[in-house]
Amino acid sequence: MPFRISKLTVKYNLEITLSYFRIVLIINFVFVIVTYFTFIYCIHAMPSPIQNLHYVKDPNLEAKIVFTGLKFPTSMAFLGPDDILVLEKDEGTVNRIVNGTMLSEPLLKVPIANDGERGMLGIAVTKNKGHIFVFLYYTQSGGGKTGDDVSQGIEPLGNRLYKYELINNKLVNPKLLLNIPAASVKLPNDHVGGKLLVGLDQNIYLIVGNIGDHQTITQNFPSVLPPIGSVIYRISQNGDAVGSILGDSDPINKFYAYGIRNSFGMDFDPITGNLWDTENGPNYGDEINLVQPGFNSGWAQVQGIWKPNGEEIGPVIPNPPSGLVDFGGKGKYRPPEFIWKETVGPTAIKFLNSTKLGKQYENDIFVGDVDYGNIYHFKLNQNRTGLVLDGILANKIANRSLDSKSIIFARGLDPIVDMQVGPDGYLYVLSLGHGDFEKQENKQTNGGTIYKIGPKSP
C-alpha cells in the first residue's frame, strides 16, 4: 500500500507540473503575440522623416521634404521662389534645384581638397543690374583633382573665396577675392568654417575657424606669426577692405571679429542690423553670440565661461578674462548670450523675418544643431541684445542637453547644416538626411535633404 500511494502521488504531482508548464507556455505565447503587434503598431505610428514629418512642436506647423538625394550638402542659397542652389562638400559641386527637381548637370564642379572639414563650404548670392553673382568659399585642390589631399597627400592651394557670374546655368568668370592658407596635410584640417552672408550693407561676410589649431593673435596668443583663422571677414563684393575695425594692415583691415574656434552659422538681425553667430566648442561650451564690430569671442583663452584645458573643460574664469589680445583696445570681449555646456553642435542661425509661420515667430532666432537634428527657438529682449531665458536656463547655460527641452521648436530633422528663409517667407532646412558626417564622408549615403517648415496641410 505505501508503494501504491507513493506512485499515485508522483503521478498526481507530474500532472500538476505539466499543467503548470502548459499555463506558462500559453502566457508566454500570449505575451509574445501582444508584444509583436504592439511593436508593429508603434513602428507604423512613429513619425518618420520620410513619411509623416510631424517634428514641429507647434501643432499648426509641419516639415515637408522639398528634395532629397544630396551627397554631403553644406550650404544653400535661393535664386528665387522654389529655386535653390545647394553645395555638396566632397563633390565640389554647385547644384540647382527648381520646383523640387535638380538639374541634370551642376552649375559648377571644381577640384577641391575634401579631407576632414575641407571642401565646398559656403555660398551667397547677389543680384545687380540684371546680373547674378554667386560667391563661393571652398578648399581648392593643389593638384587639380578632387580629393588629392587624401589620395596623394597633395597640399591644397588654400581656402578660397571666389566671385562667379551665373550665365545660362553655368557659373563663369571666377574672381579670387580671398586666399586663406589651408592647414598642411600633416596637421589637423578641421575648423575651416565657411558660412557666407551678404550683409545689410551689401558687403560680404565670411566666418572661418582656427584652421588646424593655429596659435596667432586672432586666437588670443601674443604671437608674431601672421594671423590665420578664427575670424569673421568683411569685404566688399570686389574683395576690398571696408573700413578698418582692428587695424590698417592687410589682412587685419578685413577682420570684423576674431577669437572664434569654429562656426557653421551667422545671420543679421533685420531690426537692429546686429550680427549673431553660433560657435562650436571642443567637448563643451557651444555658444550663441552677439557679434558687434571688433568682437573677440575669446578662443583659445576662453570657451563658454571656462578656461580650455586642451580639449577638456577647465575652471570657470572671471568676466572679462585677462590676457586676451585686444588690438590696442579695438577688440572687445563679450560673453556668450547662450551656452550649451554639453555640446549639441549648433550650426545654422536664422532670423525669421516673416509672419508665414505665425506672427508669434516674427524676427525671432532659430538655431539648428548637427548632433540631434533639433531646431531651437529664442525670443529676444526688448533692446534685442540678449535672449529671453527663464527657469533652468535663466543663467544662460544649458548644463545638460535635456535642459534645452523648453526651447526646442522642431526635432528629428537629422544633422542640420544650414537654414534659410525662402522668398515665400517659410523656413527651409538643409540636413544631412539619414546619415551622419562619418557616413557621408565615406560615401555611404546620399540622403541629404531640404525640408520646408510651414503651415500644416488640411
Secondary structure, DSSP 8 states (H G I E B T S, - for coil): -HHHHHHHHHHHHHHHHHHHHHHHHHHHHHHHHHHHHHHHHHHHHS--TTTT---BSSTTEEEEEEEEEESSEEEEEEEETTEEEEEETTTTEEEEEETTEE-SS-SEE--B--STT-SEEEEEEEEETTEEEEEEEEEE-SSSSTTHHHHS-----EEEEEEEEEETTEEEEEEEEEEE----TTS--------EEE-TTS-EEEEE--TTT--SGGGT----S---SSEEEEE-TTS-B-S-SS-SSTTGGGEEEE-----S-EEE-TTT--EEEEE--SSS-EEEEEE-TTEE--TTT-BTTEEEETTEEEEE--SS-SS---TTTT-EE---SEEESS---EEEEEE---STT-GGGTT-EEEEESSS--EEEE-B-TTSSSB---GGGTTSEESSGGGGGGGEEE----SEEEEEE-TTS-EEEEE--SS-HHHHHTT----EEEEEEEE---
